[in-house]
Amino acid sequence: MRLLATCWAMICLFACSEKNVESENKLTNYVNTFVGTDGPGNTYPGAVSPFGMVQLSPDNGLPGWDRIAGYFWPDSTIAGFSHTHLSGTGAGDMYDLLFMPMNSRFTESLTPEGDYRPYSKFSHDREEASPGYYKVDLLSSGIVAELTTTKRVGFHRYTFPADKKSQIILDLGYKLNWDNPYATQITIENDSTISGYRKSNGWARDQHVYFVAQFSKAFKSADLFEADAKSVKSEVNGAKTKIVANFPTSENEQILVKVALSSASVEGAKKNLQAELSAWDFDATVKNADQEWEKVLSQIEITGSEIQKEIFYTNLYHLYLTPSLLSDVDGMHKGADGNYHKAEGFDRYDTFSLWDTYRTAHPLYTILCPDKVGDFIKSFLAHYDETGLLPVWSLAGNETNMMIGYHAVPVIVDAYFKGIEMDAEKAFTACKVSAMEKGRDIEEYMKLGYVPTDAEGENWSVSKTLEYAYDDWCIAQLAKALNKEEDYQYFLKRGENWKNLYDPKSTFFRPKDEHGKFIPNFVAKDYTNYYCESNAWQYFWYVPQDIPEFIATVGKEKFTAKLDSMFTYHPATTDDLPIFSTGMIGQYAHGNEPSHHVAYLFNHIGQPEKTQEMVRRIIRSQYTNKPDGYCGNEDCGQMSAWLVMSSLGIYPTNPANGIYDLTSPSVSKGVIHLPNGKTFTISTENQAVQNHYIQAVYLNGEEYKELTITHQQLMQGGELKFVLSADK
């Protein structure tokens, strides 16, 4: 018996050690969901599934730029847990369906705009999170809150102390920043189920969130409120409604709440709940969420230091937070025309921050999840069916028209040439129509060949001209592929409109008035309304469609000197830098997207060693594994995609031509498990912090002399090996 016991102990020890090794090797363990919650990152730490409809996360309850995502690391209050959030943007919207557990210990409230809002103190020492899971001790009540999700359902678990006055509140009148509810409803269906909706105006001009919420315990009583007036009915309607569900609790009693969402109907929310979370096993749901995240993170396996892995996988995690699922399990959803539609044969997505994400995030999606890209394109075309135009910055079944360009175009064109299935004729028509609309200065652009200056507001004339010209070049490439010669020639010519604002005297793209005259008193480093969130230095480099012609136009010598100066001409201490000029290296601003390709331009002037130097410098100086780990808004995956691709040594300088610039990888090895079943391995020899210069490159064992690699080469699988050195 003693021998048997000893053997059993050894088996248990071995099993436990195996389990620990497995746990230690899990990639989700490297993700820090708090990265970006401090500084300008504007991320949230809560629970979400990859591309999920629900983003269930704590809200500090206070408005402001730092709390755009609802949560700010330096804060010490939690006002509740809402079900929708934006990741890394500068737009203060969402925050739908705020739940908050309470009891008799609560004594304090936040009072923004006169609304009573109970809050709890909390400490980061008693808070934890991982992909698909969040937990916090609410210190003002002794309640422990845990959150997890499926794609369309938020799942809460609250552990209460003994208290006769324990409660769970749902406040549909809660609002923050730009968000404002105009119609809400709560219906008590029975003693453990409520349903309703919250319709709001904000950045999403008409957002609809329908819901059904089920409690694991019947409430003893429930009080409904319309504004501050208590109702005796079982249903309330109004701009601000609230329910207080009362549950006397024993010590450590747990009450669970399942909250399913839909943009279409309460019935849709009920279908989502039944399809995704019919059981009440919270721990199993956490495990399923973790496994789902492990699956997507495992698409790229890297070898590197522990800090490198934490930064890499945290950024890969953030890449998968958006776009967000919009359609229900039966395909129903709110469209951009305000009507309800059914997605047939695809999932409808939204939250398309296209001015940001077309540059790097969407090309990365074509490598990692081309099936999702197909649904993104179909979502674009559904938006076109509903509005007559492709999306610009679409959110929650709405067009916000934020930022510039018609950047669904390069996403479509890139996907088309990478073989992603789509209705190409319809896609081309949508691209063409979107490039011919009369709004957003496009009519003047078509007439003059540039967007003229305007003294009023954010004209952004230079930036619009350059971004429109790039999108036009993309349309030309699609037209050529579809044998539309006339369209090809027309849009190819428009793709050269960048030349119309080039000033050889100042060697900058300079604003012109409607009469074709450059504006006087031009200072390139000034931030003016002629450049979108940038200055003339930062937008100078935006001709990715024809870099050789761009260099020839400027002159290689001037271009080379100017590119060096971009990283050495530092702002003066007296310069007034706007909020979006962050991550500065000279005039380069890594915290904003127009700069993201600039370091790779050294490859195009025969100085690849400078690309290798600068990309490594940006990785080291602009990304960390701490709460302030982003130097600017994370912007729905764009900032993260730059880190992921640059760490692997590949980057889409022109994000629609299927060609990736090469630089020295910062990780020792990266294995990309492609959706087609093949693997593409990026390996290094002599990897070290100081060894960022490429001495040789080998593709599948043969020396490779190019500074680029194509998407087709990558998708064929194989190995790209870099031999590195500290010497140039």
C-alpha positions, 0 to 999 in steps of 0.5 A, a space after each residue: 500500500 505504501 508503494 502504491 501511495 508513493 507511486 500515486 503521489 509521483 503520478 500526481 506530482 508529474 501531472 501537476 508539473 505537466 499542468 503547470 508547464 502547460 499553464 506557464 506556456 499559455 500565450 494568454 498569460 503574456 497578455 496584460 489587458 491593462 496596457 493602454 489604460 494609462 497615458 494616451 492609450 485609451 484602452 479598457 481592461 475588461 472581458 471580450 471575445 475576439 471581434 466580439 459584440 460585447 466589451 464588458 468592462 469597468 467604468 470609473 464613472 467620470 467623464 474626460 479625454 483620459 476616460 474615453 474607454 470608460 476606465 483610467 488607471 490612475 482612478 480609484 473608483 468604479 461606478 459599474 460595469 457596462 457592456 460596450 466600449 471603444 478600444 484606443 480611440 479618441 471618441 467618447 461613446 458607448 458605455 451601454 447597460 451599466 450594472 452595479 452590485 450594491 449593499 448597505 455599506 455604500 455611502 458615496 456617489 458621483 454626481 456628474 450633471 446632477 445624476 446620482 451615481 453610486 460608486 465603489 473604491 477599488 485598488 489595483 492590488 485587488 484587481 486582476 484580468 486576462 483575455 476574456 476575464 476581469 475581477 475586482 474587489 469593490 472595497 466600499 461594499 465587500 462585493 467581489 465582481 467577476 466578468 466574462 463573455 461570449 461573443 454576444 453575451 456578458 456574464 457577471 458573477 458577484 460574490 456578496 457578503 451577508 447583507 439584507 440590502 444587497 442589490 443589483 442596479 441596471 442604470 440605462 440613464 447612465 451616460 458618459 462623454 459624448 453618449 446620451 440616451 434618448 429612449 430606454 425601456 426596462 420590462 420585468 418579465 418574471 422574478 429573474 428576467 428583465 429585458 428592454 433597450 437603450 437607444 442613444 445619440 452620440 458619436 454613433 448618431 443613433 445606436 440601438 442596444 436591445 437586451 435580455 438579462 437573466 439572474 441566477 437568483 430570483 429577486 425578492 423585489 424590484 423597483 423601477 424608475 423613470 428618471 427619479 420617479 418610482 413606478 408601480 408598473 412592470 415596465 418603464 419607458 423614458 430617456 432615463 430608466 433604472 431597475 434596482 433588484 433586491 436580493 438579501 444575501 448570505 456570506 459569500 453568496 454568489 449571484 450571476 447575471 447573463 446579459 445578451 445584446 442585440 442591435 435589432 430586437 429583444 427577441 434577437 438578444 434572447 436568441 443570442 443568449 440561448 445559442 451562446 450561453 444557455 448554462 450557468 457555469 461561469 468558470 467554464 465560460 471563462 475557460 472557453 473564452 481563454 481557449 478562444 483567445 489562446 487559439 488566435 494568439 497561437 497563430 504567431 508563436 515567437 521566441 524572445 525575452 519574457 518582456 518581448 512576449 508580454 509586449 508582443 502578445 498584448 499587442 496581438 490581443 488588442 489587434 483582435 478587439 475590433 472590428 466588432 460583431 454587429 449581427 445576431 446569430 440569425 443575422 439580424 442587425 441595425 443597418 446604417 440606414 436606421 433599418 433592421 437587416 439580415 446578414 445572409 451567409 456572413 457575419 456583419 461587423 462594424 467599428 471600422 476605424 479605417 483612417 487608422 487601420 487600413 495602414 497595417 491592421 487590415 493587411 495583417 488580418 489578410 495574413 491571420 484571418 482572411 475568412 474574417 476579412 471576407 466578412 469585413 468586405 461584405 459588411 462594407 458592401 452592406 453599408 454601401 447598399 444602405 447608404 450609397 457609400 462605403 463606410 468612412 468610420 462606421 460604428 454600431 450601425 452608424 456612419 460617423 464620417 470621422 476623419 478623412 479619405 475613403 479608406 474602405 477602398 484600399 482594404 477592398 483592393 488589398 483583399 481582392 489581390 490577395 484572393 479573398 472572395 468578394 463580389 468584385 464588380 459590386 466592390 468596384 462600383 462601390 469604390 468608384 461611387 465613394 470616390 465621386 460623391 459631392 461631400 467632404 470636399 471631393 467635388 472640389 478635389 475632382 475639379 481642381 485636382 486638390 482640395 483648396 484651403 478653407 479658413 473655417 474649421 478643420 479643412 485638412 486640405 493637404 491631408 485630404 488631397 494626399 489620402 484621396 490620391 492614394 485611394 484613387 490609385 487603389 481604385 485604378 489598380 482594381 479597374 485595371 484588373 477588371 479590364 475597365 481601361 477608361 476607369 483605370 486611366 481616369 483614377 490613375 491620373 487622380 492618383 497623381 494629384 499629390 503633385 498638385 500640392 508639392 512646392 519645390 521651393 519649400 520642398 513640402 506639400 503646401 496648402 493652396 487656395 482655390 485660385 491655385 496659389 500657395 498660402 503665405 506665411 507657411 511654417 512646416 512644423 506648425 500644426 494648422 487646420 490644413 493637415 489632419 492631426 499632423 503638420 507638414 513634416 508628418 504628412 510630407 511622406 504620404 505617397 505610398 502609391 509611387 515612392 520612386 516617382 515621389 523621390 524623383 520629384 523631390 530629388 533623391 539628395 533632398 529626399 534623403 536629407 529630409 528623411 534624416 531630418 524627420 527624425 532629428 529636427 526636434 520640436 522646440 520647448 516653446 512649440 505648442 504640440 497638440 494632444 495627438 503629437 505623441 511618441 515624438 522622435 524629431 518630427 516623427 510622431 509614432 502616436 499618430 498614424 500618418 508617421 507609421 510607414 516613414 521609417 521604412 522609406 530608408 529602404 527605398 533610397 538604398 539605406 536599409 540600415 537606417 530602417 533597421 536602426 529606426 524600427 528597433 528604436 521605435 519598438 524599444 522607446 514607444 512600447 512597454 508592458 506597463 499601463 502607459 505602454 502606448 505612446 498614443 491612442 491604440 486606435 482599434 488595433 493599428 498601433 498594435 499591428 505596427 508592433 506585431 509586423 515590425 517585430 517580425 521584420 515585415 511591414 506593408 509600406 503601401 498597404 494595398 499592393 501586397 508587398 511587405 518591406 523587410 527590416 531586422 526582426 526584433 524577436 529571435 523567431 516567429 512562426 506564423 501558422 497560416 490559415 491555409 495549414 502552412 507555416 511561415 517561419 521568420 528566424 534570426 541568427 545572432 539576435 541581440 539588442 545591439 545586433 539590428 543590422 542585416 548581414 544576409 537574408 535566406 529564403 528557404 535556404 537560398 540567399 535572398 537579395 530583395 528588401 521586400 517579400 510578397 504576400 503570395 510568397 509568405 502564404 506559400 509557407 517556408 522560412 525567411 532567415 536573417 543573419 544579424 550583426 552589430 556592424 552595418 
